[in-house]
Amino acid sequence: MSFRLVLLATAATALAAPVLADEVNVYSHRQPELVQPLFDAFTAETGIPVNVAFVDKGMVERLTAEGSRSPADLVMTVDIARLSEVVNAGVTQAVTSDALDAAIPAELRDPEGHWFGLTSRARIIYASKERVADGEVTTYEDLADPKWLGRLCTRPGTNDYNVALAAAYLAHHGEDETRTWLEGVKANLAKKPEGNDRSQVKSIWAGECDISLGNTYYMGQMLADPEQLPWAESVRIVFPTFEGGGTHLNISGVAMTKSAPNKDAALKLMEFLASDEAQAIYAETNNEFPVKPGVARSELVASWGEFTPDSLGLIEIAKLRPAALKLIEEVNFDG
């Protein structure tokens, strides 16, 4: 075969072959092992590879410094405050998608399309099975009751999850009552706030305190860890409510960056993350609540019981976060 015919044959083969897929680059606050099963499923379905950079701190600073040269297409994070921080920094773009709007309830996505909730989790109370009776603690307001003096453990008050809870309390009760509540909760602490949600449950197991604040999905993580299994078995989950309200929820979510070099592929990934398949993976792998109506919780999560979510909008919580943080610092909660 002549050289010319070889070139023609090669060109014909190339045209007949599938076009190479784009890629999606994700900056994630979430631990890689929590999101990799989702990306693997997306790649298997679409052929589009997903590259993940775990960015624990400085997400906004990194995106701002990179500007239009940023390789990131999507940002995935936990907590409405972090999502709002990214949006307010001007490093995201609005997304229009009928699929996302149909899958995700309006209260769990930005009205302007800058962020979309993917999963939710409740801020609950872990209570000692041995030392706390059923019905002994039922509301967030209860945590300031003097009967819990020296019996309460929590991670730092300045942690994002506790700031969001304080912001929700502020929305329900106002500044003066929230300050009084924070002072009461601080007075009830068995020890200085430190560690994470799981270490508080360990403290209950060790007899250092009787109740603690935590996110629901940590129970699933503890049950799956042989070392932490005894901690989990020493407590039960209580879904507290605000007086006149429901149980505080927060979300994990996604936003498209302003630079997004692979915009079309990134949108496909966003829509996949809101699909029945991905929501079911979230439910089974991460022990979180799916945001898409009709997708069942995992059997384990369902076993923790039913609850009524608080109706307070996440946007309002995000707006009140600075004021809540100021109150936490004023009472020297972590001091």
N, C-alpha and C positions, 0 to 999 in steps of 0.2 A: 504494500500500500504506500502511495506517495506521501510525503510530508504534509502536502496540502489536504489530502483526504483525511489524514490523522487529525489535523486541526478541526476540520469540519465535523468529524465524528465526535471529537471531544466537546465541541460547542453544542452539538445536538444533545449529547448526554447531559450537559450542564443545564440546558434549558428544560429538559424533561424532569430533572431532579427537583425535589421540593426546595423552595427558597429557605435559606437558613433563618431560623427564628430569631427574633429580637431577644433581649434579656431584660430583666428587671433588677434594679439595684435598690436594696432596702436598708435604711438606717433604722435599727430596732433597739428600743429600750428593753424589750423582752428577751429573756434568756433564749439562746439559739435552740435549745432542745424543746422549748415550748412551741416554737413556730415552724421548725423544720418539717414536721409531718405534713403541714399544710402546703408548704412550698413543694415538697416532693409530689404530692397529689396533683398540684397545679401543673408541674412540669410534665408529669405522666400524661395528663389530659391534653395539654396544649403544645408540648415540645419546647416551651419557653423556659430557659434556665433562670433561676432566681439566685442572686448573690446577696448575702446578708452581712452587714457590718454591725456588730454589737456595740452600741454607743451608750455606755452607762451614764456618763455625765457630759455636759457641754454640747448637747445636740444643737441647740439654737446657735451657739457660738460657732460651731463647726460649719453649719449651713450658711451662716452669715459671712464667714470668712471665705468660703468657697464661691459664694455668689453664683453667677451664671455658669461657672465652670464645674459646679458640683455634679458628681456622677449619680447622686441619689435621685431616684424616681419617687420613692415612697418613704414616709416616716410611719413607723408603728410604735405606739407607746401605750402606757397605762395611765389612768387618772385623767379626768377632764381638765385639770389644771395644766398638765403638761401639753395636752392637745391645744388648749387655748394659748399657751405660751408660744408654741410654734407658729400658730396662726397670727397672733398679735405681732410677731417679729417680722411679718411680711415675707416669709420664705415658703409659703404654700400658694396653691392656686385653686380656684373653685372648680368643681367637677360636676358636670351634668350627666346623669345616668338614670334612665327609667328603671333599670334593673335594681340599682341601689335604692332608689326611692321606694320601690315596691317591696323590697326585702327588709328594710330597716325602718322601724317606726319613727315618726317625725321627731319625737322627743329625744331620740338617741342619735340624731345627726344635726349638723350645723344647718340652719336655715339658708345660709349662703352657699352651702356645698363644699366648705373647706375641710370638714372632717366628718367621719362616719364611725359610729360605734360598731364594734364587731362582737364583743362579748360583754356580759355584765357580771358583777360579783357583789355580794352583800357584805357590809361591815357589821359583823355579828359579835356576840359574846360567847367565849368559850368558858364553860362553867364546870367546876369539879363535880363529878358524879357522887363523890362521897360526902362533900362538905356544903353543897348548895342544893337546896330542895327545889323541886319543880315549882315554877311560879314565883320563886323568890326574887328574881330579877326579870323584868318584862319590858322596861323602857330605857332609852338612853338617859333620860332624866334620873333614873334610879342610880346611875353610877356615881352621883354626887351625894347620895344618902349616907349619913354617918355610920350606918350599920355595916358599910363596907370598909371601915377604917382599917388600914393595914392589910387589906385582903385583895387589892386590885393591882394588876400588872399591865403595862402597855409599853410599846415601843415609843420612841420620842414623840412628843406632841408636834414637833415641827416636821415630822414625816408627812409626805404628801397625802397618805391615806387618812391620817388623823386631822390634817388641816382641812381636807374636804369634809370630814364629818363635822368639824367645828363650824365650817361655813354653812353647812346645812342647819346646824343648831341655831346659828345666827339668823338665818332666814326665817326660822320658825319662831324664835323667841326674842330677837333683838339684842342689842349690845349689852345692856346691863345684866340681863338674865344669863347671857352666854358667859360673861366674865365671872359671875357668881358660880355658874356650873363648872367652869374650868378650875376655879379655886377649890371647889368641893371635890372634884375628881382628883386633883393634885393631892389634897389632904388625905385621900383614901389610899394613895399608892403605898404598896408594900416595900418598894425599892425605887431607886432612881430609874426613870425611863431609859431603856437601852435595848440593843438587839433588834430582832425582827419579830414578826408575829408568831413564828414557830417557837422561838426561844421563850416566849411568854407562856406557851402551853407547857413547855418543859418545866418552867417554874411552878406551874400548878401541880404537875406530876410530882415534883420534888417537895411539895408542901410549903413553898414560899409565898404563895398567894392562892386565892380561890376562884377568881374570875379574871378574864383578860379580854381585850379587844383584838379582833383579827378578821381577815378576809376568809370567806367560805372555802376557797379552793385550796387553802393551806391544809385543811383537813385531809383532802385527797392525797396531797403530797406526803404528809406524815404517815398515812396508812400504807403507802407504798414503800416506805423506808424502814427496814427492819430495826434500825437503831431508834427511830422516832415513833414506831408503832405503839410502844407503851405510853408515850405521851398522849397520843391521839385517843387511846382507849381509856384514859383517865378522865376525859372530859366529854361533854355533850354540847351540841350547838344550840344556842338560843337566838331566835330572830327577834331582837328588840325593835320597838317602834318609837317614834316621837309621839308625844301626847297630841292627839288629834291628827296624826300623820301615819306614815308607814315605815318600813325598814329602809335604811339608807343604802342606795346602790351607787356604784361607780362603774366605769367602763374601761375596756381597752379599745383602741381605735386606730384608724389609719387616715393619713392625709397625703395628697400628692404635692411634691415639692414644686416650687415655682420654676425651677430649671428643667426638671424631668426630661432627660434626653430620650427616653423610651416611653413616651406618653401613652401611645396606643396599647402597648403591652402592659404597662402599669395599670391602666384602666381595666384591662381583662383580669388582672390579678385582684384588683379591688372587688370587681363583680364576683369573682370566684369565691373570695373570702366571705361574701354574703350569701352564697348558695347553700342549698340543703346539705350538700356533701361536706363542704368546709365547716359549716356550723355544727354538723354532727361530729366531725373530727375534733373541733374545739371542745365540745361537750364531753367526749370520751377521753381525750388526751389531757386536757387542762383542767377538768373539773369545774368549768365555768358555765354560766347560764347563756344559752344561745340568745341572740337578739332577734332572730327571725322568727316570727310567729309560726307555730306549727311544728317546729323542730324540737324534739323531745330532749329533756335533760338526760344525762347518763343515769343508769340505775342507781349508782352510788349517790350522786347528787340528789336525786329524787328521794332517796331514803332519809335525807336530812330534814324533810318536812316542807310544808307549804308556808308561804308568807305573803304579806301584802306590801308590794314596793311603795316607797314614798312617792307621792305625786310631784314633788318639787323638781323643777326643771334643772337639768345639768348646767345650762347657760347661767342661771341665777347663782348656782353654787360656784361656778368659775369666777363670776364677777365679785363675789363676796370673799374669795380666798385671801386677798391681801389684808382685808379687815380682820379676818379670822386669825391669820398669822400674827398680826399685830397684837391681838388680845392674848394669844398663846405666849408671846414673848413678854407682854406686860405683866402677866402673872408669874413669869419665870417658871413655866411648867416643867422644863427639863432641868432646872437648877437643883 
